[in-house]
C-alpha cells in the first residue's frame, strides 16, 4: 500500500520521452530529444521545490503527478514514476485502463528552449517539462509505461481457503486488537476493507466492506467475505456512494 498525504495512490512508471525520433512534430519533421535536453528543467524544478509535474489522463484531465525527485534521464530517455490519485473517479478509471493494458504509453508536454532542424529532424537540445499524459497512441513509440502497480491493500493479503467461514460478528474488534489499532485505524486495519471514505480516513466508520479476519495469528482475506462484499456492491446495499460502486467492482 502507498499513500501520499493520506490518499491512496496508484503507481505508473515508465518513459515520458525517449531519445529516438517521434512520428512527426509541429515543424513537419520528426522531433528528437537530445540526451540532456531535460537536465536543466529538472534541476530548476528541484531548486524551486516545485509541486509535482502534473500527470494527466488521455483526455487532458489531471489525475495525479510525478514527484520531481522521481523524474530523471538515463541512456534511453526521460523516465518518471507517476502517482495517480485513486480517491478520484478519473484516477481510478485511468489506473484501471493502464492495469488492463489499454493505456500503454506516455506523452510529454514541453516547450522547446533550444532546438534546430538538422538532417530532416528537429533536434531539441533543451526543453522545459510541463506535464505528462497517459495515452494509447503516443507520438513517440518508445515512450512506454514499464510498470503499473495496484495499491488496493487487501490484494496483498494472504487468501484463506474457499471453505473458510466468514464470521462478521466481532471481526472488526478482532482486527483492532490484532493490528493494535486501539484509538484510530492503522495501516493493517485499513487493508481489511475494500472501501474507504477519504474524508474520514482516521475514523473507524470511514471503512466499509470488510473482507478479512484474523486466522492463525495472521490477517487473512476470506473468500466468502469477498463474495459478500461484491454482492453488496452489485445490489447497492453496501452503504457507499453510487458513483463508487462500479470503480470498486472493477
C-alpha positions as MATLAB code, in Angstrom:
seq = 'XXXXXXXXXXXXXXXXXXXXXXXXXXXXXXXXXXXXXXXXXXXXXXXXXXXXXXXXXXXXXXXXXXXXXXXXXXXXXXXXXXXXXXXXXXXXXXXXXXXXXXXXXXXXXXXXXXXXXXXXXXXXXXXXXXXXXXXXXXXXXXXXXXXXXXXXXXXXXXXXXXXXXXXXXXXXXXXXXXXXXXXXXXXXXXXXXXXXXXXXXXXXXXXXXXXXXXXXXXXXXXXXXXXXXXXXXXXXXXXXXXXXXXXXXX';
ca = [
       0.000    0.000    0.000;
       1.192    3.514   -0.765;
      -0.210    6.831    0.317;
       0.508   10.482   -0.339;
      -0.780   12.802    2.381;
      -3.302   10.181    3.453;
      -4.613    9.498   -0.063;
      -4.265    6.112   -1.737;
      -2.239    6.294   -4.923;
      -1.600    4.004   -7.862;
       1.899    3.918   -9.304;
       2.547    4.127  -13.032;
       6.130    4.423  -14.201;
       7.948    4.487  -17.498;
       9.436    6.720  -20.155;
       7.868   10.121  -20.699;
      10.121   10.636  -23.713;
      12.890    8.741  -25.484;
      15.977    9.820  -27.390;
      14.608    8.274  -30.573;
      12.744   10.433  -33.141;
       8.966   10.555  -32.908;
       6.490   10.292  -35.771;
       6.292   13.990  -36.574;
       6.389   17.310  -34.760;
       4.978   20.804  -35.180;
       7.583   21.756  -37.793;
       6.586   18.961  -40.147;
       9.616   16.817  -39.346;
      10.146   14.287  -36.550;
      11.159   15.650  -33.137;
      14.168   14.143  -31.399;
      15.186   14.975  -27.851;
      18.943   15.114  -27.465;
      20.281   13.413  -24.299;
      20.490   16.077  -21.614;
      17.569   18.061  -23.032;
      15.641   17.904  -19.753;
      18.544   18.211  -17.306;
      18.208   21.955  -16.726;
      14.420   21.851  -16.407;
      14.562   19.045  -13.837;
      17.100   20.983  -11.789;
      15.006   24.155  -11.994;
      12.009   22.272  -10.620;
      14.152   20.929   -7.781;
      15.663   24.330   -6.998;
      12.196   25.872   -6.739;
      10.953   22.972   -4.624;
       8.103   22.766   -7.110;
       4.916   20.854   -6.799;
       4.710   17.614   -8.727;
       4.807   17.667  -12.514;
       1.193   17.136  -13.494;
       0.046   13.717  -14.647;
      -2.993   13.780  -16.928;
      -5.316   11.195  -18.411;
      -5.804   10.669  -22.137;
      -8.420   13.445  -22.192;
      -6.070   16.005  -20.651;
      -7.596   15.933  -17.153;
      -5.293   15.998  -14.133;
      -5.246   12.690  -12.235;
      -2.019   12.934  -10.242;
       1.597   13.932  -10.560;
       5.250   12.992  -10.849;
       7.282   13.928   -7.739;
      10.238   15.779   -9.234;
      12.793   13.591   -7.443;
      11.474   10.582   -9.403;
      11.979   12.209  -12.814;
      15.388   11.516  -14.357;
      17.278   10.955  -17.584;
      19.011    7.684  -18.449;
      20.502    6.163  -21.584;
      17.040    5.520  -23.062;
      15.209    8.749  -22.328;
      13.275   10.663  -19.671;
      11.913    8.329  -17.002;
       9.360    9.106  -14.311;
       7.348    7.484  -11.534;
       3.836    8.869  -11.550;
       1.322    8.813   -8.711;
      -2.348    8.515   -9.695;
      -4.876    9.779   -7.155;
      -7.206    6.837   -6.523;
      -9.550    8.950   -4.405;
     -10.905   10.427   -7.641;
     -13.071    8.596  -10.165;
     -10.917    9.850  -13.052;
      -7.830    8.478  -11.340;
      -9.386    5.085  -10.693;
     -10.555    4.818  -14.302;
      -7.162    5.758  -15.764;
      -5.346    3.399  -13.402;
      -7.690    0.537  -14.314;
      -7.143    1.156  -18.039;
      -3.383    1.163  -17.505;
      -3.615   -2.061  -15.494;
      -5.684   -3.612  -18.290;
      -3.128   -2.588  -20.890;
      -5.404   -0.219  -22.799;
      -3.362    2.859  -21.918;
       0.224    1.806  -22.539;
       2.315    4.899  -23.156;
       3.189    8.409  -22.033;
       3.199   11.699  -23.898;
       5.257   14.584  -22.501;
       4.093   18.196  -22.534;
       7.028   20.550  -23.041;
       8.238   23.788  -24.575;
      11.445   23.910  -26.600;
      14.110   26.315  -25.338;
      16.838   25.378  -27.811;
      16.054   23.450  -30.984;
      17.275   23.236  -34.575;
      16.160   21.432  -37.719;
      19.066   19.292  -38.880;
      19.080   16.463  -41.442;
      15.280   16.345  -41.607;
      14.968   16.164  -37.823;
      14.057   18.767  -35.251;
      16.746   18.228  -32.631;
      15.648   19.559  -29.247;
      18.696   20.416  -27.166;
      16.845   21.940  -24.235;
      13.199   21.637  -23.191;
      11.042   22.678  -20.246;
       8.808   19.953  -18.823;
       5.238   20.961  -18.072;
       3.250   17.753  -17.776;
       2.879   14.173  -18.982;
      -0.189   12.199  -20.031;
      -1.110    8.515  -20.134;
      -2.132    7.727  -23.706;
      -2.884    4.847  -26.055;
      -1.394    6.399  -29.219;
       1.867    8.220  -28.417;
       3.796   10.396  -30.843;
       6.928    8.591  -29.673;
       6.558    4.805  -29.797;
       9.379    4.371  -27.274;
       7.716    6.432  -24.536;
       6.298    3.351  -22.851;
       4.756    2.642  -19.490;
       7.002   -0.004  -17.963;
       5.176   -0.722  -14.710;
       1.735   -0.274  -13.220;
       1.251   -1.133   -9.575;
      -2.077   -1.621   -7.905;
      -2.127   -0.464   -4.328;
      -5.511   -1.797   -3.222;
      -4.367   -3.080    0.164;
      -6.486   -6.224    0.523;
      -4.987   -7.727   -2.648;
      -1.709   -8.066   -0.769;
      -3.256  -10.182    1.999;
      -2.924  -13.963    2.117;
      -6.096  -15.722    0.975;
      -7.889  -18.293    3.105;
      -9.464  -21.486    1.787;
     -12.777  -21.095   -0.021;
     -14.279  -23.243    2.743;
     -13.201  -20.830    5.494;
     -16.354  -19.487    7.174;
     -16.942  -15.758    7.298;
     -17.896  -14.710   10.825;
     -18.607  -10.964   10.709;
     -19.690  -10.747   14.351;
     -16.723   -9.402   16.269;
     -14.458   -9.337   13.207;
     -13.754   -5.613   13.447;
     -12.819   -5.904   17.096;
     -10.533   -8.853   16.377;
      -8.737   -6.822   13.731;
      -8.471   -3.800   16.033;
      -6.835   -5.965   18.690;
      -4.569   -7.796   16.262;
      -3.366   -4.648   14.475;
      -3.145   -2.642   17.694;
      -5.492   -0.042   16.214;
      -6.906    0.952   19.576;
      -7.619    4.644   19.012;
      -7.503    5.084   15.221;
      -7.293    2.839   12.139;
      -3.744    1.667   11.477;
      -2.397    0.662    8.081;
      -3.031   -3.058    8.657;
      -6.564   -2.324    9.832;
      -7.261   -0.329    6.659;
      -6.130   -3.216    4.472;
      -9.032   -5.353    5.722;
     -11.594   -3.217    3.883;
     -12.407   -2.652    0.222;
     -13.826    0.867    0.540;
     -12.520    3.964    2.297;
     -14.092    7.392    2.810;
     -11.206    9.771    2.085;
     -12.787   12.418    4.324;
     -12.813   10.079    7.332;
      -9.619    8.086    6.976;
      -8.807    8.483   10.672;
     -12.181    7.151   11.837;
     -13.314    3.557   12.026;
     -16.615    4.353   10.309;
     -14.645    5.578    7.292;
     -14.051    1.951    6.241;
     -16.664   -0.419    4.821;
     -16.906   -3.760    3.028;
     -14.707   -5.794    5.344;
     -13.154   -8.805    3.629;
     -10.551  -10.013    6.148;
     -10.254  -11.520    9.617;
      -7.531  -12.862   11.879;
      -6.768  -16.527   11.180;
      -3.893  -18.376   12.827;
      -2.395  -15.104   14.061;
      -2.419  -13.591   10.572;
      -4.629  -11.018    8.888;
      -6.205  -13.003    6.058;
      -8.653  -12.269    3.237;
     -11.745  -14.503    3.383;
     -13.199  -15.569    0.002;
     -16.742  -15.707    1.365;
     -16.361  -12.180    2.749;
     -15.100  -11.001   -0.641;
     -18.091  -12.605   -2.384;
     -20.461  -10.950    0.092;
     -18.823   -7.564   -0.440;
     -19.167   -7.972   -4.208;
     -22.837   -8.914   -3.824;
     -23.474   -5.907   -1.567;
     -21.886   -3.629   -4.158;
     -23.869   -5.050   -7.071;
     -27.120   -4.844   -5.116;
     -26.195   -1.324   -3.968;
     -26.649   -2.311   -0.344;
     -23.049   -1.657    0.659;
     -23.742    1.807    2.023;
     -21.225    3.509   -0.253;
     -21.861    6.285   -2.816;
     -23.409    5.080   -6.073;
     -20.573    6.561   -8.104;
     -18.121    4.284   -6.277;
     -19.961    1.030   -6.970;
     -18.610    0.480  -10.487;
     -14.999    1.538   -9.748;
     -14.881   -0.764   -6.720;
     -16.160   -3.683   -8.789;
     -13.546   -3.012  -11.446;
];
